C-alpha cells in the first residue's frame, strides 16, 4: 500500500506541474493572439481605414488586397476581413456584412473560446488534483497509524504525509486562483477586440457603400 501511495503522490506532483505549465502557456499564447489580431491604437486603425477609403473610391480592388497584405497589418483581424470583401467585389454590402461577421466569429472568436475553455478546465481541475493529493496524504497517514506497532508512530512520519496533503491542496489553489484572474483579463481583452473589429468593419462597409453610391 505504501509503495502505491508514494507512486500516486509523485504522479500528483507531476500533474500539478503539468496543468500549471499548460495553463500559463495558454494564457500567454492567447494574450499574444489577441494583440496580433487587434490594431495597436485607434490612430493605426484610422490610418488603415483612410487608405482603404481612398482605394475604394478609386475602385482599386487589387490595390486594396495588396494594402491588406502588407507585413504591418496582414495578421490583424480587420485587414483580413477587408481582404475578403475586396476579393469578392460583386457581393452586396449586406451580404458582405453578414459574411465578414460570420467569418470573424468562426475563425477568430471561436478560436478564443476554445483557448479560454481550456483555462476554465484547468481552473476546475487544479483544485481537484490538489484534493486528490489531500486524500492520498491522509490515507497514507492513517495507513501508518493502522500498521503501527505498540510503540506508536513517529510523529515526523505522520507530519510528512499531512504536509503532503496540505501542500497539494495549496498548490491546486495557487494554480487556479491566478488563472481565474487571467481568464477574466482575457475575456475583457477579447471583448474589446470584438467591439473594435465590429466598429472598424462598420466603418469600412459605410465607405464601401459610399463608393458604390448605395445606402449602407
C-alpha positions as CSV (number, residue, x, y, z in Angstrom):
1,X,0.0,0.0,0.0
2,X,2.8,2.4,1.0
3,X,4.5,1.9,-2.4
4,X,1.3,2.6,-4.3
5,X,0.6,5.7,-2.3
6,X,4.1,7.0,-2.8
7,X,3.8,6.5,-6.6
8,X,0.4,8.3,-6.7
9,X,1.8,11.1,-4.6
10,X,4.7,11.6,-7.1
11,X,2.2,11.4,-10.0
12,X,0.1,14.1,-8.4
13,X,3.1,16.5,-8.2
14,X,3.7,15.8,-11.8
15,X,0.0,16.5,-12.8
16,X,0.0,19.8,-10.8
17,X,3.2,20.9,-12.6
18,X,1.8,20.0,-16.0
19,X,-1.5,21.8,-15.5
20,X,0.3,24.9,-14.2
21,X,2.7,25.0,-17.2
22,X,-0.1,24.3,-19.7
23,X,-2.3,26.9,-18.1
24,X,0.4,29.6,-18.3
25,X,1.2,28.6,-21.9
26,X,-2.4,29.0,-22.9
27,X,-2.7,32.4,-21.2
28,X,0.5,33.7,-22.8
29,X,-0.5,32.3,-26.2
30,X,-4.0,33.9,-26.1
31,X,-2.7,37.3,-24.9
32,X,-0.3,37.3,-27.9
33,X,-3.0,36.2,-30.2
34,X,-5.4,39.0,-29.1
35,X,-2.6,41.5,-29.6
36,X,-1.8,40.1,-33.0
37,X,-5.4,40.5,-34.1
38,X,-6.0,44.0,-32.8
39,X,-4.6,47.3,-34.1
40,X,-2.1,48.8,-31.6
41,X,-4.1,52.1,-31.4
42,X,-7.1,53.9,-32.7
43,X,-4.7,56.1,-34.8
44,X,-3.3,53.0,-36.6
45,X,-6.8,51.7,-37.4
46,X,-7.8,55.2,-38.6
47,X,-4.8,55.3,-40.9
48,X,-5.5,51.9,-42.3
49,X,-9.2,52.7,-43.0
50,X,-8.3,56.1,-44.5
51,X,-6.1,54.4,-47.1
52,X,-8.8,51.8,-47.6
53,X,-11.4,54.5,-48.2
54,X,-9.1,56.1,-50.9
55,X,-8.7,52.8,-52.7
56,X,-12.4,52.1,-52.6
57,X,-13.1,55.5,-54.2
58,X,-10.7,54.6,-56.9
59,X,-12.3,51.1,-57.2
60,X,-8.8,49.7,-57.0
61,X,-9.6,46.2,-55.7
62,X,-6.1,44.8,-56.5
63,X,-4.5,47.7,-54.6
64,X,-6.9,47.1,-51.7
65,X,-5.9,43.4,-51.5
66,X,-2.2,44.5,-51.6
67,X,-2.9,47.1,-48.9
68,X,-4.4,44.4,-46.6
69,X,-1.5,42.0,-47.3
70,X,1.3,44.3,-46.1
71,X,3.5,42.9,-43.3
72,X,2.4,45.6,-40.8
73,X,-1.3,44.6,-41.0
74,X,-1.8,41.3,-42.6
75,X,-2.2,39.4,-39.3
76,X,-4.8,41.9,-38.0
77,X,-8.5,40.8,-38.0
78,X,-9.9,43.9,-39.8
79,X,-7.4,43.8,-42.8
80,X,-8.1,40.1,-43.2
81,X,-11.9,40.8,-43.3
82,X,-11.4,43.7,-45.7
83,X,-9.3,41.5,-48.0
84,X,-12.2,39.0,-48.2
85,X,-14.5,41.8,-49.2
86,X,-12.0,43.1,-51.8
87,X,-11.7,39.7,-53.3
88,X,-15.5,39.5,-53.7
89,X,-16.4,42.9,-55.2
90,X,-19.7,41.6,-56.7
91,X,-21.2,40.9,-53.3
92,X,-23.8,43.3,-52.0
93,X,-23.0,45.4,-49.0
94,X,-25.4,43.4,-46.8
95,X,-24.1,40.1,-47.9
96,X,-20.6,41.3,-47.3
97,X,-21.5,42.4,-43.8
98,X,-23.0,39.1,-42.9
99,X,-20.1,37.1,-44.4
100,X,-17.4,39.2,-42.6
101,X,-19.1,39.0,-39.2
102,X,-19.7,35.2,-39.6
103,X,-16.0,34.8,-40.6
104,X,-14.8,36.8,-37.6
105,X,-17.0,34.8,-35.2
106,X,-16.0,31.4,-36.8
107,X,-12.3,32.0,-37.3
108,X,-11.3,34.3,-34.5
109,X,-13.8,34.4,-31.7
110,X,-14.4,30.6,-31.8
111,X,-10.6,30.1,-31.5
112,X,-10.5,32.3,-28.4
113,X,-13.5,30.4,-26.9
114,X,-11.6,27.2,-27.4
115,X,-8.5,28.6,-25.7
116,X,-10.3,30.1,-22.8
117,X,-12.3,26.9,-22.3
118,X,-9.0,25.2,-21.6
119,X,-8.2,27.8,-19.0
120,X,-11.6,27.1,-17.4
121,X,-10.9,23.4,-17.4
122,X,-7.6,23.9,-15.7
123,X,-9.2,26.2,-13.1
124,X,-11.6,23.4,-12.2
125,X,-9.0,20.6,-12.5
126,X,-6.2,22.0,-10.4
127,X,-8.1,22.1,-7.0
128,X,-9.5,18.7,-7.7
129,X,-6.0,17.3,-8.3
130,X,-4.9,19.1,-5.1
131,X,-7.8,17.5,-3.2
132,X,-6.8,14.1,-4.6
133,X,-3.4,14.7,-3.0
134,X,-5.0,15.6,0.3
135,X,-7.0,12.4,0.3
136,X,-3.9,10.4,-0.7
137,X,-1.8,12.0,2.1
138,X,-4.5,11.3,4.7
139,X,-4.8,7.7,3.6
140,X,-1.0,7.3,3.9
141,X,-1.1,8.8,7.4
142,X,-3.9,6.6,8.6
143,X,-2.3,3.6,6.9
144,X,0.8,4.2,9.0
145,X,-1.3,4.5,12.1
146,X,-3.2,1.3,11.4
147,X,0.0,-0.7,10.8
148,X,1.9,0.8,13.7
149,X,3.4,-1.3,16.5
150,X,2.5,-0.9,20.1
151,X,5.1,1.8,20.4
152,X,3.0,4.0,18.1
153,X,4.0,6.1,15.0
154,X,6.8,8.6,14.8
155,X,5.1,12.0,14.6
156,X,7.6,13.1,12.0
157,X,6.4,10.3,9.6
158,X,2.8,11.4,10.0
159,X,3.8,15.0,9.6
160,X,5.3,14.3,6.2
161,X,2.0,12.7,5.0
162,X,-0.1,15.5,6.4
163,X,2.3,18.1,5.0
164,X,1.9,16.5,1.6
165,X,-1.9,16.5,1.9
166,X,-2.0,20.2,2.7
167,X,0.7,21.2,0.2
168,X,-1.2,19.7,-2.7
169,X,-4.4,21.5,-1.8
170,X,-2.5,24.8,-1.5
171,X,-0.7,24.1,-4.9
172,X,-4.0,23.4,-6.6
173,X,-5.5,26.7,-5.3
174,X,-2.3,28.5,-6.2
175,X,-2.7,27.4,-9.8
176,X,-6.4,28.0,-10.0
177,X,-6.6,31.5,-8.5
178,X,-4.2,33.3,-10.9
179,X,-5.8,31.5,-13.8
180,X,-9.2,32.8,-12.8
181,X,-7.9,36.3,-12.8
182,X,-6.1,35.7,-16.2
183,X,-9.2,34.3,-17.6
184,X,-11.2,37.4,-16.6
185,X,-8.5,39.6,-18.1
186,X,-8.6,37.6,-21.4
187,X,-12.4,37.9,-21.6
188,X,-12.1,41.7,-21.3
189,X,-9.4,41.8,-24.0
190,X,-11.4,39.6,-26.3
191,X,-14.5,41.7,-25.7
192,X,-12.6,44.9,-26.6
193,X,-11.2,43.2,-29.7
194,X,-14.7,42.2,-30.8
195,X,-16.0,45.7,-30.2
196,X,-13.2,47.3,-32.1
197,X,-13.4,44.9,-35.1
198,X,-17.2,45.4,-35.4
199,X,-16.8,49.1,-35.3
200,X,-14.0,49.2,-37.9
201,X,-15.9,46.8,-40.1
202,X,-18.9,49.0,-40.0
203,X,-16.8,52.0,-41.0
204,X,-15.4,50.0,-43.9
205,X,-18.8,49.0,-45.0
206,X,-20.0,52.5,-44.9
207,X,-17.1,53.5,-47.2
208,X,-17.9,50.5,-49.4
209,X,-21.5,51.6,-49.8
210,X,-20.5,55.2,-50.4
211,X,-18.0,54.1,-53.1
212,X,-20.9,52.2,-54.8
213,X,-23.4,55.0,-54.4
214,X,-25.8,52.9,-52.3
215,X,-27.2,53.3,-48.8
216,X,-25.3,51.2,-46.2
